[in-house]
Amino acid sequence: MLDALQAWIPLLKLVHILSVIVAVGANVTYAFWLRAAGRDRERILFAIAGVRTLDRRLANPAYGLVLVSGLLMVLSGAYSFEEGWIATAIVLYVIVAALGIAVFAPAIRRQLAEAERDPAGAAYGAAAARTQQLGWLTVGVVAVIVILMVTRPF
């Protein structure tokens, strides 16, 4: 079975890299979508709906493919979980996933609720700022993972 998986390494790498591009690319757009909406209620609701749709239909499935393709490459014997850069990247991946589920998703729901109430209000501003900070934190951690994957520093 390992030999069969090794034959798939080039395809797995391609899927892995393309999935990262799609997932991170989608994530990076969120701040721009939300900033472009300004404080106009309808534009904000449209932008948040767009962010949520991109997350559900594009970014999250792509992150799933990143995990599956990465794990398959390691299980094929091409890489090892004992390599520091892989172990660190997996830990960071789990942290980002947990942050996305436990912190970012509720934050964007809060921002949506505040936008529906009063997008000009202070509560919306605070919710929007929190979502933006969490979004950039996520992108930052994912950037560290990409750096680890490319440079393999340890």
C-alpha positions as CSV (number, residue, x, y, z in Angstrom):
1,M,0.0,0.0,0.0
2,L,2.8,2.4,0.8
3,D,4.3,1.9,-2.7
4,A,0.9,2.7,-4.2
5,L,0.7,5.9,-2.1
6,Q,4.2,6.9,-3.1
7,A,3.2,6.8,-6.8
8,W,0.6,9.4,-6.0
9,I,3.0,11.8,-4.2
10,P,3.2,14.3,-7.1
11,L,-0.6,14.4,-7.4
12,L,-1.0,14.7,-3.6
13,K,1.5,17.6,-3.6
14,L,-0.4,19.3,-6.4
15,V,-3.7,18.9,-4.5
16,H,-2.1,20.0,-1.3
17,I,-0.6,23.2,-2.8
18,L,-3.6,24.1,-4.8
19,S,-5.9,23.6,-1.8
20,V,-3.7,25.9,0.3
21,I,-3.8,28.6,-2.4
22,V,-7.6,28.3,-2.6
23,A,-8.1,28.3,1.2
24,V,-5.7,31.1,2.1
25,G,-6.8,33.1,-0.9
26,A,-10.4,33.0,0.2
27,N,-9.5,33.9,3.8
28,V,-7.4,36.9,2.7
29,T,-10.4,38.3,0.8
30,Y,-12.7,38.5,3.8
31,A,-11.2,41.7,5.3
32,F,-11.5,43.4,1.9
33,W,-15.1,42.3,1.4
34,L,-16.1,43.6,4.9
35,R,-14.1,46.8,4.6
36,A,-15.7,47.5,1.2
37,A,-19.1,47.1,2.7
38,G,-18.5,50.1,5.0
39,R,-21.4,50.7,7.3
40,D,-24.2,50.2,4.8
41,R,-26.5,47.6,6.2
42,E,-27.4,45.8,3.0
43,R,-23.8,45.8,1.8
44,I,-22.6,44.4,5.1
45,L,-25.2,41.7,5.1
46,F,-24.2,40.8,1.5
47,A,-20.5,40.8,2.4
48,I,-21.0,38.6,5.5
49,A,-23.1,36.2,3.5
50,G,-20.4,36.1,0.9
51,V,-17.7,35.4,3.5
52,R,-19.8,32.7,5.1
53,T,-20.5,31.1,1.7
54,L,-16.8,31.2,0.7
55,D,-15.9,29.6,4.1
56,R,-18.4,26.8,3.8
57,R,-18.1,26.0,0.2
58,L,-14.5,26.9,-0.7
59,A,-12.1,27.6,2.1
60,N,-13.2,24.9,4.6
61,P,-13.3,22.1,2.0
62,A,-9.9,23.2,0.7
63,Y,-8.5,23.1,4.3
64,G,-9.9,19.6,4.5
65,L,-8.1,18.6,1.3
66,V,-4.9,20.1,2.8
67,L,-5.2,17.9,5.8
68,V,-6.0,14.7,3.9
69,S,-3.4,15.2,1.2
70,G,-0.8,16.1,3.8
71,L,-1.6,13.1,6.0
72,L,-1.5,10.8,2.9
73,M,1.9,12.1,2.0
74,V,3.2,11.4,5.5
75,L,1.6,8.0,5.6
76,S,3.1,7.1,2.3
77,G,6.5,7.3,3.9
78,A,7.6,10.4,1.9
79,Y,7.7,12.4,5.1
80,S,7.6,11.7,8.8
81,F,5.5,13.0,11.7
82,E,8.8,13.2,13.6
83,E,10.1,16.0,11.4
84,G,9.8,19.1,13.4
85,W,8.4,21.3,10.6
86,I,5.6,18.8,10.0
87,A,4.8,18.3,13.7
88,T,4.7,22.0,14.3
89,A,2.6,22.7,11.2
90,I,0.1,20.0,12.3
91,V,-0.2,21.6,15.8
92,L,-0.7,25.0,14.2
93,Y,-3.3,23.6,11.8
94,V,-5.2,22.1,14.8
95,I,-5.0,25.5,16.6
96,V,-6.3,27.4,13.5
97,A,-9.1,24.9,13.1
98,A,-10.1,25.2,16.7
99,L,-10.0,29.0,16.5
100,G,-12.1,28.9,13.4
101,I,-14.8,26.8,15.0
102,A,-14.7,28.1,18.6
103,V,-13.8,31.8,18.0
104,F,-14.1,33.0,14.4
105,A,-17.4,31.5,13.6
106,P,-19.2,32.9,16.7
107,A,-17.4,36.3,16.0
108,I,-18.8,36.5,12.4
109,R,-22.2,35.5,13.7
110,R,-22.0,38.3,16.2
111,Q,-20.9,40.8,13.6
112,L,-23.9,39.7,11.4
113,A,-26.3,40.1,14.4
114,E,-24.9,43.6,15.1
115,A,-25.1,44.5,11.4
116,E,-28.8,43.5,11.4
117,R,-29.4,45.7,14.5
118,D,-27.4,48.8,13.8
119,P,-24.3,48.8,11.5
120,A,-23.5,52.4,12.5
121,G,-23.4,51.5,16.2
122,A,-20.5,51.0,18.5
123,A,-21.4,47.4,19.1
124,Y,-21.1,46.7,15.3
125,G,-17.8,48.5,15.2
126,A,-16.4,46.3,18.0
127,A,-17.8,43.1,16.5
128,A,-16.3,44.0,13.1
129,A,-12.9,44.9,14.7
130,R,-12.9,41.5,16.5
131,T,-13.7,39.6,13.3
132,Q,-11.0,41.4,11.4
133,Q,-8.4,40.8,14.1
134,L,-9.3,37.1,14.2
135,G,-9.2,36.9,10.4
136,W,-5.7,38.4,10.3
137,L,-4.5,36.2,13.1
138,T,-5.8,33.1,11.2
139,V,-4.0,34.3,8.0
140,G,-0.9,34.9,10.0
141,V,-0.8,31.5,11.5
142,V,-1.5,29.9,8.2
143,A,1.3,31.9,6.7
144,V,3.6,30.5,9.4
145,I,2.5,27.0,8.3
146,V,3.2,27.8,4.7
147,I,6.7,29.1,5.6
148,L,7.3,25.8,7.5
149,M,6.2,23.7,4.6
150,V,8.4,25.6,2.1
151,T,11.5,26.1,4.2
152,R,11.5,23.0,6.4
153,P,13.7,24.7,8.9
154,F,13.9,21.8,11.4
